[in-house]
Amino acid sequence: ELQVSGIIGSPGIWPRTLRFLARGGVDLTPLVTMRRPLAEAAEAVQAARTDRGQLKIHLVSEAVR
């Protein structure tokens, strides 16, 4: 069983935020500090817990890589 949790900011802000980001005014790629295949999810979670330099870790399907 997989449970994903997070924090949502102000109600109703996501539609405006997504429209803003879709315009391409901000490059978000520097926020992704690590990419790992889904098979390495446990290692990626451990890195997120122990390495404060890991801001956003993307788990990708091996088919997408």
Summary of the structure (lengths in Angstrom):
residues: 65
radius of gyration: 14.4
end to end distance: 24.2
largest distance: 37.1
contacts: 104
relative contact order: 0.16
helix: 40%
strand: 17%
